[in-house]
Amino acid sequence: MASVSNQPKKVIRTERGLVIAGTRITVYQFMDYIYGGYARSLIRQHFPQITDEQFEAAMSYIETNRAEVETEYQMVVKNDEEIRQYWEKQNRECFAQIAKLPPPPGQETAWAKLQAAKARLESKS
């Protein structure tokens, strides 16, 4: 006879995707660090707001369900990129108009220094 665990789940599915129960931290945030090549101990340091038990549960869930998590993670990354491109396009004209504005009154000297520094950085690229 199989035993039934009365333990609450540590990773749950919400409208945001897979999250650590009781938090707003998604499993996909862990995947960002995993794909970045971070050591497990460094990943842990980036999430001081969760307990060691929650961290281990999330990492265990990722390891156990790697294919599912990777597939969802790729969809999340693709969706985030589409959203970023959409808003970049929407705001391009607005940013161009802001860039054309004159410096605030009384801050012309600081503005000139900022523009010179910006030009130096752009010339190095």
C-alpha positions as CSV (number, residue, x, y, z in Angstrom):
1,M,0.0,0.0,0.0
2,A,1.4,3.4,-1.0
3,S,1.8,5.9,1.8
4,V,0.0,9.2,1.4
5,S,2.0,12.3,2.5
6,N,0.2,14.9,4.5
7,Q,3.1,17.3,4.0
8,P,2.2,20.5,2.3
9,K,3.8,21.0,-1.2
10,K,6.8,23.3,-1.2
11,V,6.5,24.2,-4.9
12,I,3.1,25.0,-6.2
13,R,1.5,26.1,-9.5
14,T,-0.1,29.5,-9.6
15,E,-1.2,31.9,-12.3
16,R,2.5,33.0,-12.2
17,G,3.7,29.5,-12.9
18,L,5.8,27.4,-10.5
19,V,6.4,29.2,-7.3
20,I,7.8,28.4,-3.9
21,A,4.8,28.0,-1.6
22,G,4.2,31.1,0.5
23,T,6.3,33.4,-1.6
24,R,6.3,35.2,-4.9
25,I,9.6,33.6,-6.0
26,T,9.3,31.5,-9.1
27,V,11.3,28.4,-9.9
28,Y,12.2,30.2,-13.2
29,Q,14.1,32.8,-11.2
30,F,16.3,29.9,-10.0
31,M,16.7,28.8,-13.6
32,D,18.2,32.2,-14.5
33,Y,21.0,31.5,-12.1
34,I,21.4,27.9,-13.1
35,Y,21.7,28.9,-16.7
36,G,24.2,31.6,-15.7
37,G,26.5,28.9,-14.3
38,Y,26.1,30.0,-10.6
39,A,27.2,27.5,-7.9
40,R,24.4,26.3,-5.7
41,S,25.8,28.2,-2.7
42,L,25.7,31.5,-4.7
43,I,22.2,30.9,-5.9
44,R,21.2,30.4,-2.2
45,Q,22.8,33.8,-1.4
46,H,20.5,35.5,-3.9
47,F,17.4,34.4,-2.1
48,P,17.9,35.3,1.6
49,Q,14.2,35.8,2.1
50,I,13.4,32.0,1.9
51,T,14.4,29.3,4.3
52,D,17.0,26.6,3.6
53,E,14.1,24.1,3.4
54,Q,12.3,26.1,0.8
55,F,15.5,26.5,-1.2
56,E,16.3,22.8,-1.1
57,A,12.7,22.0,-2.1
58,A,12.9,24.3,-5.1
59,M,16.2,22.9,-6.2
60,S,15.0,19.4,-5.7
61,Y,11.9,20.1,-7.7
62,I,14.0,21.5,-10.6
63,E,16.2,18.4,-10.5
64,T,13.3,15.9,-10.4
65,N,11.2,17.7,-13.0
66,R,14.0,19.1,-15.2
67,A,12.4,18.5,-18.6
68,E,9.1,20.1,-17.6
69,V,10.8,23.1,-15.8
70,E,13.2,23.7,-18.7
71,T,10.3,23.7,-21.2
72,E,8.3,26.2,-19.1
73,Y,11.4,28.3,-18.5
74,Q,12.1,28.6,-22.2
75,M,8.4,29.8,-22.7
76,V,8.8,32.3,-19.9
77,V,12.1,33.7,-21.4
78,K,10.5,33.9,-24.8
79,N,7.4,35.7,-23.4
80,D,9.6,38.1,-21.4
81,E,11.6,39.0,-24.6
82,E,8.4,39.6,-26.6
83,I,7.1,41.9,-23.8
84,R,10.4,43.8,-23.7
85,Q,10.5,44.3,-27.4
86,Y,6.9,45.5,-27.4
87,W,7.5,48.1,-24.7
88,E,10.8,49.2,-26.3
89,K,8.9,49.8,-29.6
90,Q,6.0,51.6,-27.8
91,N,8.4,53.9,-25.9
92,R,11.0,54.6,-28.7
93,E,9.2,57.8,-29.8
94,C,8.7,59.0,-26.3
95,F,12.4,58.4,-25.4
96,A,13.5,60.3,-28.5
97,Q,11.3,63.3,-27.5
98,I,12.7,63.2,-24.0
99,A,16.3,63.2,-25.4
100,K,15.6,66.3,-27.4
101,L,14.5,68.3,-24.3
102,P,16.8,71.2,-23.2
103,P,18.6,70.9,-19.9
104,P,16.7,71.9,-16.8
105,P,17.2,75.6,-15.9
106,G,20.3,76.2,-13.8
107,Q,21.8,72.8,-14.6
108,E,23.3,73.6,-18.0
109,T,26.9,73.0,-16.8
110,A,26.1,69.6,-15.3
111,W,24.1,68.7,-18.4
112,A,27.1,69.6,-20.6
113,K,29.4,67.4,-18.5
114,L,26.9,64.5,-18.7
115,Q,26.6,64.8,-22.5
116,A,30.5,64.9,-22.8
117,A,30.8,61.7,-20.7
118,K,28.1,60.1,-22.8
119,A,29.9,61.0,-26.0
120,R,33.1,59.5,-24.7
121,L,31.4,56.2,-23.8
122,E,29.7,56.0,-27.2
123,S,33.0,56.7,-29.0
124,K,34.6,53.7,-27.1
125,S,32.0,51.3,-28.3
